[in-house]
Amino acid sequence: MLTIDASPDGATLTFKPDGRFDGKIHREFQDAFGLRAKPASHYVVDFGRTDYIDSSGLGMLLKLRAHAGLDKTKVRLVNCSPEIKKILAIANFHSLFTVA
């Protein structure tokens, strides 16, 4: 399951995956940012309710980053568990995203 919240001004789009961040939510995740009439200027993926991420989840993050304009738009990964931080570190995602 995926919850999507937009700030009142639409500048920030926050994704909150629940449970697993994997291929089962790929379409929902991609549609959430790809089908918006106006792109956000900040993206946040809140992993506070996420206990698992796999390679397809990492791929979804890369697609979000590409959509956001690579280094032009902030993409933050927040509330990462130690396990998710470890996976992100192994994949060297700390060099691509702000991880907290």
N, C-alpha and C positions, 0 to 999 in steps of 0.2 A: 504494500500500500504506500501511496505517496501523497503527502499534503503539500499544496503549493500556496504560498502567501505572497501577495504583492503589497508593497508599501502604498500608502494613500496616493502618493504622487506618481507611482508606477516606476520609480527609479531603481528600486531594489526588488528582486525576485528571490524568494527563499523557498528551497525544496527541503522537505522533511521526510526522508524515507523511513518507513517503519518496518523493523525486522531485517529483511535482506535487501541489499542494494545490488541487484543482479539483472539478468536479461529479462526476467518476468515483468519488469516495469519499464523496459527500454522505450517502448512506444509512448507510454504516458509521459515519461521524463522528457523525451525529445520533443513531443508535441507541446509541452508546457512552455518551452522557450522558443521553439521554432515557428509556432503558429501565432505568436503574439503580433498584433498590429504595430506596436512600437517596442523596439528592443529596450531592455533594462540597461542601466549603466553600471549596476552592481548585481552580482549573483552570489548567493550564499547557499551552501549545502550543509544543513544541520544534521549531523550524524548522531544526535543525542538519543534517538530511539532505534538506532541501527546496530545490529550485532554481527553483521556479515557483509563483506564486499568481495566480489570475485573479479576476474579479468574483464568480464563484460561491463561491470560497474566502473572499472577503471577506464574502459573505452568510452563509456557515457560521459565521464568527467572530461575526457579529452575532446569529445564532440562539443560539450558545453563551452570549453575554453576556446575552441576554434570559432564557434558561433559568436562568442563574446569579443572576438577580434584579437585573440592571443594575449598580448601584453597590454592592449589598449583599455580593457575593461577589467575591473577587479573581480576575481572569483575566489571566494573564501570557503574553506572547508572547516567547519567549527564543531565543537563538542565531540571530537573523535575519541573513541575508546583507545586504550593502549594497543589493542589488537589491530584496529583500523590504522592507527598511526604507524604501526610496524609495517603493515602492507604498503602504505603510502611511501614510507621511507625506502623499502626494498625496491619499489617501482620508481624511486627518485622523483616523486611528485612534489616534494618540498621545493624543488627548483622551479616548478611550474605554477604552483598555487600557494596561497597563504594558508597554512595548516595550523589550527589551534585546537 
